[in-house]
Each structure stands twice: as structure tokens, then as C-alpha cells.
Amino acid sequence: MQLISFIIPCYRSAQTIGGVVAEIREKMNTLEEYDHEIILVNDCSPDDTYAVIREMASGDARITAIDFARNFGQHSALMAGLRQSKGDIVICLDDDGQTPASEADRLLEALEQGADVAYARYSHKKHSLFRNFGSYVNEKMAEFMLDKPKTLYVSSYFAAKRFIVNDMIRYENSYPYVIGLVLRTTRNIVNVDINHRNREVGQSGYSLKKLLGLWMNGFTSFSVKPLRIATVLGVIAALAGFIYGIVIVIQRFVLPGRVLGFASLAAILVFFGGMIMIMLGLIGEYVGRIYISMNNSPQYVIREIVKKEENTRADE
């Protein structure tokens, strides 16, 4: 009998996580060939989320509750859950009920047919316009920076085989990016059509700041293309400046009475000055992340892990 590990990052989900867990139990009761465990990771939610999942873990041996010391983000929460998981297959999903656990068998079927990873694909996403825009930008960034196939749709609801998870958890740097870890491990990835539900309670925890941070992880953690782009832009700018210099010299000889404009010179200086600052900032971002990683900045800090009949603290 195979063990399925469900991993759910939790943030502001005190009112929804109970329904998600109940749906998992109901579905797994119909799949007799599988056993399951549920790992709930509280990403330092400001509401009563941890109290809710702690109570569930205390009463059910199949549930593990993990509490972060501060907010580290969804991808760090996933990494913590992956390291705690013991399943032959791992399924990651959201805590708000929009990713239906009742359709997990579709993902499992895709893995049984030979895929290493199966991502849910939605024909109609029920996220807000802002969240959909963020997802679109993230998709395009992954295509360009990580060579993600254009036909592959990436979502927060996916299933992966154990050997994929084992490779992913080897990554210990400070800025995890799950799709980057998946794509560097395998290309045997498929999409499975899943229904996407409306959010019944609350709103998405992704702010503009978090989305920008997520994109920056994709830019700098698993690709050097931004540096190569900066190099190419620098070469183009240098050639443009050289050609413009030749044009000025020719104009001086051909049109000796023409006064060269200060405005064009100022515009050129501002343009090239901005290009230099962007490139320096990009290099600084890479260097800064290297520095933070070398100082062993943690992916996450666990305050407490709770299981039934067991209360394990991180410092024990």
C-alpha cells in the first residue's frame, strides 16, 4: 500500500483548513489502495490558524502540524512539509479550498501512467484579477528564465513522486523556488485538468510585495540569464555610443556651423546612467543572495511540531 503525503501551507485559513482536511479524508476513504498523512504548515499566520491545526494534529495520528517562528513564505512552507513527509507520493495543495482535494485521484492516475510530476491545470481560474496577472507573469518568467515548456501550466496543486521530492529537499539555500527545483530534476511533467473553485472565505495572501519577491527568486536562484541579458544590453549600448560618436565627428566636419544640442547629450547620459544602475543592481542582487546563503540564513525556522500523543519542540 502506497503512502500519500498531503502538504498544505497555511496562512489566514482558520475558517477553511478544516474543510480541506475533511475533504482529503473523505476522498482517501474511497481509495483503498492508498494510505495517507497530512502535513499542515502554519506560516506564522496572524489569526487562529495554528490553534486550529494544532488541535487537529493532537486528535489524529495522520496529521502533523508545523508552526513557523515567523513568516517565511509559501515556498519555504512547502519545503518544510516536504522534509517532514514520508509518502511515496507527495501532493501539495492550497489551504483555502479552491484546489479541490476531491480530485486528487486524477493527479495520482497521471503518476501511475508514468509521469514524474503532475500539475493541476484550470480552464477557468477563480482568482482575483491581480492574482491571475501575477500567475501569468510568473508563467512567462518561468518560460524565459527556467526553460519551462510553453505547453506546461504550473499551479500550486501538484503531485510528485518520492525521488523528485528527495532531490528537491537537497536544496538548502535561503531562497527556495519550487518550480525551479522541479524543472531542474525532471522534464517528465504533465498537466491534469482540474476544476477551480471560488474562494468562499477571505482573500489571497499574496500581496504585490510577495509576488515581486517570488519573481526575484525565479530570476536569481535558478538562472544566470539576467546577467547575460545585462551583458548583451551593455554591448548594444556601447556599440550605440560608439556609432553616435562617429556620427558626431562626421557632423562636425560636414556641418561645421551646427551647434550640438545639450538636450540630446543629457538624454544620452541619463539613459546610459540608468542602464548602468540597473546592471549594478542586478549584480548586487546576485552577490547579496550569495552572501546571505554563505551566512547560512535559514529557509525557515520551526517553533513547534505537533503530532498525536507527541509534542515536539524545535529546540528539543
N, C-alpha and C positions, 0 to 999 in steps of 0.2 A: 504494500500500500504506500503510495507516494504522499509526502507531506507538502502541503501548500502553505507558504508564509504570506499573509496579507500585511502589508506595511502601509500605515496611514499617518502622514504628518498632520498634526492637529494644531489649529490656531483659530481662536474665537469660534469654537464648534461645540460648546457645551450643550446646545439645543439640538444639534444634528448628529453627533457622533454615535449616540445610542441607536438611532435608526439605521445607520450604516452598518454597525456591528450586528444588529438583529438581522439585517438583510443577508449578510455574509453567512451567519449561522443557518438561516433558512435555506439558502442556496446549497451550502455544503452538505446539508442533511439529505439532499437529493442526489448527491454524487458519492455513492458508497465506496467507490474505488479510491477516494482521497480522504486523508485526514488533514487537519488544518490547525494553524496557530495565527493569532492576530497580534501585531505589534503596533502600539499606538504611541506616537512620539509627540509630546507636548513641547512646542517651540516657544516656551515662555509666554503662553497666552495670557492676556490681562484679565480674562474672565474666569469662570469656574471650570474651564475645560479639564484641568489636571485633576481636580477633585472628582469629576465625573469618571474619567478613565481610570483613576486610581481605585475607585470603588468597584468598577467592572473587573479590573485585574485581581482585586482581592477576593472576588467571588467566583472566578472562572480560571481554571488552570491553563486554558488555552490562550489567555490574554496576558500580554506583557505591557505594562505602562512605563514609559521613559519620560523623565522630566529634565528639560534643559535648564541650565543656570541662567541663561539669557537667550535672547532671540538670535538664532544663527541662520535662519532661512530654510526654505523648503528642501533644498538640495542637501544641506547638512543633515536635516532631519531624516531624509531618505537614507543617507549613508549610515547614520546611527542605527536605523532599523535593519538595513542590510547586514550589518555586522552582528546584530543580535539574532538574525534569522537562522533557522536550521533546515528550512524546507528544500526539497528537491526542485521546486519551482517557487519563484517569488512573484507576487502580484502587488503592484503599487497602485493606489487609487487615492482620491480626494476624500476629505472629511465632511463635505457639505451635501453629499447625496446626489450630486449632479452626475457623477460617474457611477452607473448602476452596477452594484456588486452582483445583482441577479443575472448578469450576462457574462460573468467571469468564465463560464464554461466555454464560451466562444474563443476566448484567448487561450484557454487550455487546449482546446481542439487544434488550434493553429500550431502550438508547440508539438503536439502529438503527431502532426503531419510533417514535422521535420524542421520547422523554424526554430531559431535560437532565441529570438525575441519577437513578441507580438505587441504592436501598439494599437490602441483603440483609435478609430477614425470616425468622425462625426459628420454627417451630411448637413446638419443644422445645429451649430453650437448655440447654446442658450446663455452665453456670457454677455457681459455688457459690451458696448461698442469699444470702450477703452481697452478692455481685456482682449477682445478679438484683434484689435490693432496691434497690441503687444505681442500676441501669439503669431501674427503674420510677420512682424519684423523679426521675431525670434526664428521663425522658419527660414526666412530669407538669409539671415545671418548664418544659420547652421549650414545652409546650402553652399554659401560662398566660403566661409571660414573652415568648415569641417568636412566639406565634400559630401554632405548628406544628399542622397539621391532625391531629385525633384519630385519623384512619384511617392516618396515616403512621407507620410504625415506623422508628426511627433506630438504626443499628448502626455498628460500626467497619469494616464491609465494604461499600464502596460504589464506584460508578464515576461519573465526571463528565466532561463534555465540556470541551474546551480553553477555551472562552470563559468558562465558570464558574470554572475554575482561574485564569485571568488576572485575573478580578475579585477572587478570594479573596486572591491574593498582593499586592494593593494594600494590604491591611491590615497596618500595620507597628507597631501598638501592642503593649504588653507582654503582653497577656492574650488570646491567640487562643482562639476557641471555634468549632470547625469547623462545627457545625450552624447556629450563628448566622450565619456567613459564607455558608453555602449558602442559608439561608432569606431572607437579605436580597438575594440575587441572582436567585433564581427560585422559582416555585411549581410548575413542571413537573417534579415529582418522583414517582417510582413505587417500589413495593416489588416485589421478586422473591423468591419462596420458595426458600430455600437450606437445605441440611442443616447442622446444627451438630454438631461432633464433641466427644467427650470430650477433656479435657486429659490427655495421656499423661505429661508431664513437668512438674514444678514446680507453682507456683500463681500466681494472678493477681498482677500487680504493683500493682494498685490497693488502697491502704490507705484507711482512713477519712479520714485527712488529705487524701489526693489527691482523693478523691471530694468532700469538702467544698470543696476549692479549685476543682474543676471546676464544682460548683453555683454557687459565688460568681461565677465567670466568667460563667455564664449569667445570673445575677441582675443584674450590674452592667455588663457590657461591651456589651450589645446591647439594653437595655431600661431605661426610666425608670419602669416600673410600680411597683417597690418604693417609690420616692419618692412616687408618687401614692397608694399604699396607706397610707403613713405620714401623708400629709396627711388622708386620709379618716378614719383612726383618730384623728388629733388632733382633727378636727372633732367626731367622735362623742363622744370623751372630754370635750371642752369642753361639749358640749350636756348630757351626762350630769351633769357637775359643776354646771352652771347649774340644771338641774332639781332635783338633790339639794339645792342651796342654797335653792331656793324651798320645797321640802318641809320643810326645817329651820325656815325662817321661819314657815311655816304652823303647824307643830307647836308652836313657841314661843308662838303666840297661842292656839291651840286647846287645847293641853295645857301650861299654864304650869308645872305642877309636875313635868313629866317631865325627867329628867336625861339629856342626850345622852351616849351611850356613847363612851368613849375608844377602845375596840377598833375600832369602825366607822371612826372618824376615822383611826386608824393604818393600817387596811387600805386605805383610800382613798389615803392618802399613799404607801404602798408601791406600790400599783397604778399610780398616775399617775407616780411616780418611775421605776418600771421601764419604763413606756411611753416616757417622755422619753429614758431612756438608750438604749433600742433605736433610737429615731429618730435620736438623735445619732450612735450607732454606725454606722447605715446611711448617713447623710450623710457621716460621716468616711470610710467605705469608698470612696464615690464620689470624694471630694476626694483621698484618698490615691492612688487609681489615676490620677487626673488628674495629680497631682504626679509620680508615677513615670513616666508617659508623657511628660510635658513634659521630664523629665530624660533622655529617650531610653534608658530601660532596655531592653536588647535582648530580643527574643523568644527568641533562642538565640545561642550563641557556638560557632562551628565551629573545632575544633582542627586537623582534617585531612580532606581529601577524597582518596580513593584511587580511581583507575581503572587499567585495564591499561596498562602502559608509561608510566604517569604517576603522579607522587606530588606532589600539590599541597597545600601547607600554607596555612592561613588567613592567615598573615602575609606571604605572598609576593605 
